[in-house]
Amino acid sequence: MERAFIETKVLADDSGLISGLAWKFGAPDRIGDWIEPGAFKGLKLPLPMLFGHDLNDPVGAWDRIEEKADGLHVSGRLLVDEVARAREVRALVKAGAVRGLSIGFVTKKATARTGGGRTIKALELFEVSLVSAPMHPGAKVTSAKSAAGALALADIIRRADAAIRGS
C-alpha cells in the first residue's frame, strides 16, 4: 500500500465529528505525486480512519467522501464514546498537535512526471489517516471545534474592539 501525506486542516468536535481535505487537486505532494480529479472513483464507505497509517490503530470511520473541484473532502467520526484511543486522538487534533490527513492507496494507473513523481489517474483508496506531518501541503482537517479555537476567536474580537476604541 502506498501512502501520501498531505498537510491539512482537521477539526473534531466533542462528539468526534471530523472533516477535512484529504487530497488537494492542482498541486503535487512533497515527492511530486499529482492525483488527477476522477482518480478516486468507486470508493466504498465507510472507510477506515486510522492514526498514522497504523492498520492496528483505527480510531473512527469516514462515512462521507466527496470529490470537489479543489480536492477530496472527507467527513466522519472519531469513535470517542467507544474507543479510548479515539479520545486521545481527538485531544491531539483539538490542541493542534495533529492537523494533517494522509491517504493510503494502491495505484491503478499512473504516468511518470518530468522532474519526479507521478501523475495518478486511477487508484484504490484504502484508508485516510490523521497524521502530524502530512506529505501533501494542502491536506488538512477543516472542522473540529475546540476550546482553543473559541479562545482564539474571543481574543481576535477583544483585540478588534480595543483597536476600534483606541482609534
SVG drawing of the C-alpha trace seen along z (x, -y; Angstrom):
<svg xmlns="http://www.w3.org/2000/svg" viewBox="-21 -57 35 61">
<polyline fill="none" stroke="black" stroke-width="0.4" points="0.0,0.0 1.3,-3.4 0.9,-6.4 0.6,-10.1 1.0,-12.5 -0.8,-15.8 -0.7,-18.8 -4.3,-19.6 -6.5,-21.3 -8.6,-18.9 -11.2,-19.7 -13.0,-17.4 -15.9,-18.4 -16.6,-17.0 -18.8,-14.2 -15.9,-13.2 -17.3,-14.6 -14.4,-15.5 -13.9,-16.7 -11.0,-17.6 -9.4,-17.9 -7.6,-14.6 -6.1,-15.5 -5.8,-18.9 -6.0,-18.9 -3.8,-21.2 -0.6,-20.7 1.8,-17.8 2.7,-16.3 6.2,-16.6 7.6,-13.7 6.0,-15.1 2.9,-12.9 -0.1,-14.5 -3.5,-12.9 -5.9,-13.8 -9.6,-14.6 -11.6,-11.4 -8.9,-9.1 -10.9,-8.4 -14.0,-6.9 -15.6,-3.8 -14.9,-4.4 -16.7,-2.1 -17.9,-3.5 -17.3,-3.5 -13.5,-3.9 -11.2,-3.3 -9.9,-6.4 -6.5,-5.4 -3.9,-7.2 -0.6,-7.5 -1.3,-4.8 -1.2,-2.1 -3.6,0.6 -3.8,1.7 -4.8,-1.8 -8.3,-2.5 -9.9,-5.5 -13.0,-6.0 -14.6,-5.8 -15.1,-8.2 -18.7,-7.9 -18.8,-10.7 -16.2,-11.3 -16.7,-13.7 -14.5,-14.8 -15.0,-18.5 -13.2,-20.9 -10.5,-21.6 -9.9,-18.0 -11.1,-15.0 -13.2,-16.1 -13.8,-13.6 -16.2,-13.6 -16.5,-11.0 -16.5,-10.4 -13.8,-9.6 -15.3,-6.8 -14.8,-8.8 -17.6,-7.1 -16.4,-3.6 -12.6,-3.8 -10.2,-5.3 -7.5,-5.9 -10.1,-8.0 -10.5,-10.3 -6.7,-10.7 -6.5,-11.5 -9.4,-14.0 -7.5,-15.8 -4.4,-15.9 -6.5,-17.3 -8.2,-19.9 -4.8,-21.0 -3.4,-21.4 -0.8,-18.7 -2.3,-16.6 -3.7,-18.6 -2.9,-16.6 -4.5,-14.0 -2.8,-11.3 -4.2,-8.8 -3.3,-5.1 -3.9,-3.7 -2.8,-1.4 -2.1,-3.0 -4.1,-1.5 -3.0,-3.9 -0.1,-6.4 2.5,-8.0 5.9,-9.4 6.2,-13.2 9.1,-15.1 11.3,-16.1 10.0,-13.2 6.8,-11.8 3.8,-10.5 0.5,-11.7 -2.0,-9.3 -5.2,-8.8 -6.8,-5.9 -6.2,-4.4 -7.9,-2.3 -8.2,-4.2 -7.9,-2.0 -7.8,-4.5 -7.4,-8.1 -5.2,-8.7 -4.9,-11.5 -1.2,-12.5 1.0,-15.2 3.3,-15.5 1.4,-15.1 3.1,-14.7 0.8,-17.0 0.9,-20.6 -2.8,-21.1 -4.3,-18.2 -5.8,-19.3 -8.5,-18.9 -11.1,-21.6 -13.6,-21.1 -13.1,-20.3 -14.5,-22.6 -12.3,-23.2 -11.9,-25.4 -8.6,-26.7 -10.5,-27.8 -13.1,-29.6 -10.5,-31.3 -8.6,-32.4 -11.8,-33.9 -12.5,-35.7 -9.0,-37.1 -9.4,-38.4 -12.7,-40.0 -11.1,-41.6 -8.2,-43.0 -10.5,-44.3 -12.6,-46.0 -9.6,-47.5 -8.3,-48.8 -11.7,-50.4 -11.9,-52.0 -8.3,-53.2 -8.8,-55.0"/>
</svg>
